Amino acid sequence: MAQQAPQAQGPPRVVVANAKGGVGKTTVAASLIGGLADHGLDVLGVDADPQGNLTEALGHLDAYEAQPPTIFDVLLNIDARDEIATIVQNGTEADLVPSSIDMLGASMELAAAHFLAVLHNDPELRISPDLATDVTDVLEMMTEVVTPATVGDDLHGYGMLNDALDRIDQEYDIVVIDAPPGHNPMFKNALYAAPNLIVPATAEASSKGAVDRLFDEVAAFEDETGLIVEEQFAVVNRIRMSTKAADQMTAFLEEVFDDVPVYRVPERVALSYAYDEGESIFEYEPEADVVATFDDAAAFLVDELGLEAGGSA
């Protein structure tokens, strides 16, 4: 039976995700954060991508190479999870849980967490206690900090980010997570923590396959966890000109996302400049034409998620 989203008692969380990189995912996340902040909301951004692009886009590049504790420790060392408050970076538009360079080497740890969760918590897995102990010992030797305590009673090992955010997100109106490209444990952690999905895609033929793969991965995730992922809206990103290919791709996305909004964002150099300055487009160039688009997207979320907007919007 499908379950309610795990963070239902806290502020809404949304995740910006695609099955592939290079689609402007972080630009969408940063711009949406700016739009929500412009609507008067207290926003927490979460950079769940080991590449650290949202950390840079919001002006906290130094935090990416900070000394422990980092998000690596918070997620994977249960004794450090309460320290998430110490790594939050304060910003003029939004606060941020930054990514860390340590996360580039976390694949083994995250995979081990998944295996430990299944090994210790899946009631359908019937193995002897001695074998479970032996396998646990091997997994712990292969990792730095992961133990069965890391995942607790989590059936899948995807709830670590959710657990960490539960410890701080009550201070905010909404949480926006920038997820890594799909098909990895960190992507599933992000989706588990924020099953309200925003899908960026470029107006190129390659985006069709990426969107199809994303839907496949989301469906598999729902089957595995019993959670329902709600699509909020899609963004056709980096539209260079009205070419036949771009128009066909946009039409495809609007057909796929026929029951949610599809926003069109043209390629604008101001978005790149805003990234370089560590600001959203709302701070960097509030008169840019794309501001209106992301303002509409933020207003949609305010209404759809039942938030109370304030501020200048």
TAWOJO-V117914 format. One record per backbone hydrogen bond with DSSP energy under -0.5 kcal/mol. NH is the residue of the N-H (numbers start at 1). CO is the residue of the C=O. E is the energy in kcal/mol with one decimal. If there is no record, write none. Layout:
nh: {NH	NH}
co: {CO	CO}
e: {E	E}
This chain:
nh: {3	8	10	12	14	15	16	17	17	28	29	30	31	32	33	34	35	36	37	38	39	40	41	43	44	45	45	46	47	48	48	50	52	56	57	58	59	60	63	64	64	65	65	66	74	75	76	77	78	80	81	81	83	84	85	86	87	87	88	89	90	95	96	97	98	98	101	103	104	105	106	110	111	112	113	114	115	116	117	118	119	120	121	122	123	125	126	127	132	133	134	135	136	137	138	139	140	141	142	143	143	150	151	151	152	154	163	164	165	166	167	167	168	169	171	172	173	174	175	176	177	177	178	179	179	182	188	189	190	191	192	193	194	196	197	197	198	199	200	201	203	204	207	208	209	210	211	212	213	214	215	216	217	218	219	220	221	222	223	224	225	226	228	229	230	230	231	232	233	234	235	236	237	237	239	240	243	247	248	249	250	251	252	253	254	255	256	257	258	258	260	261	263	265	265	266	267	271	272	273	274	275	276	277	278	278	279	283	284	285	288	291	292	292	293	294	295	296	297	298	299	300	301	302	303	304	305	306	307	309	310	312	313	313}
co: {226	5	7	173	175	196	177	15	198	24	25	26	27	28	29	30	31	32	33	34	35	37	36	41	174	43	95	176	97	46	178	48	49	52	53	54	56	55	60	60	61	61	62	63	70	71	72	73	76	77	77	78	80	81	82	83	83	84	84	96	88	43	89	45	87	96	64	100	101	102	103	106	107	108	109	110	111	112	113	114	115	116	117	118	121	122	124	125	128	129	130	131	132	133	134	135	136	137	138	139	140	147	147	148	148	151	159	160	161	162	163	164	165	165	168	169	42	42	12	44	14	175	46	16	177	18	184	185	186	187	188	189	190	194	195	230	15	233	198	235	237	202	204	205	205	206	207	208	209	210	211	212	213	214	215	216	217	218	219	220	221	222	3	227	195	228	229	197	197	261	199	263	201	235	265	238	241	243	244	245	246	247	248	249	250	251	252	253	255	256	257	232	234	236	263	264	239	268	268	269	270	271	272	273	274	275	274	280	280	281	285	288	288	289	289	290	291	292	293	294	295	296	297	298	299	300	301	303	302	307	39	38	38	310}
e: {-4.0	-1.5	-1.8	-0.6	-2.7	-2.9	-2.9	-0.6	-2.3	-2.2	-2.4	-3.1	-2.3	-2.6	-2.4	-2.2	-2.3	-2.8	-2.4	-2.1	-1.0	-1.8	-1.8	-0.8	-2.1	-0.5	-3.1	-2.4	-2.7	-1.1	-1.8	-0.6	-2.3	-1.7	-2.8	-1.8	-1.8	-2.8	-1.2	-0.6	-1.2	-0.5	-1.0	-1.4	-2.4	-2.4	-2.2	-2.5	-0.7	-2.3	-0.6	-0.8	-1.8	-1.5	-0.8	-1.4	-0.6	-1.2	-0.7	-3.3	-0.5	-2.1	-2.3	-2.7	-0.6	-0.8	-2.6	-1.6	-1.4	-1.6	-1.6	-2.8	-2.5	-2.4	-2.3	-1.8	-2.3	-2.9	-2.2	-2.2	-2.9	-2.4	-2.2	-1.6	-0.7	-1.5	-0.9	-0.8	-2.4	-2.3	-2.3	-2.7	-2.2	-2.4	-2.0	-2.5	-2.6	-1.8	-1.3	-0.6	-0.7	-1.6	-0.6	-0.8	-1.3	-2.3	-2.5	-2.2	-2.7	-2.0	-0.5	-1.3	-1.9	-2.8	-1.5	-2.0	-2.7	-1.3	-2.1	-2.5	-3.0	-0.5	-2.9	-2.0	-0.8	-1.2	-1.7	-2.1	-2.3	-2.4	-2.5	-2.1	-1.6	-0.6	-0.6	-3.0	-2.7	-2.0	-0.6	-2.7	-1.1	-2.1	-1.7	-1.2	-0.7	-1.5	-2.7	-2.3	-2.5	-2.3	-2.5	-2.1	-2.6	-2.8	-2.6	-2.2	-2.4	-2.7	-2.2	-2.2	-2.5	-2.6	-0.9	-0.5	-2.8	-0.6	-0.6	-3.4	-0.9	-2.2	-2.5	-3.2	-3.7	-0.9	-2.1	-0.7	-1.9	-2.7	-2.5	-2.5	-2.6	-2.3	-2.3	-2.5	-2.4	-1.7	-2.6	-3.0	-0.8	-0.7	-1.0	-0.6	-2.7	-3.0	-0.5	-0.5	-2.2	-1.1	-0.8	-2.3	-2.5	-1.9	-2.3	-1.7	-0.6	-1.3	-2.5	-0.9	-2.5	-2.1	-2.3	-1.3	-0.6	-0.8	-0.7	-2.1	-2.3	-2.1	-2.1	-2.4	-2.5	-2.3	-2.0	-2.4	-2.1	-3.3	-2.8	-0.8	-2.5	-0.7	-3.9	-0.6	-1.3	-0.7}
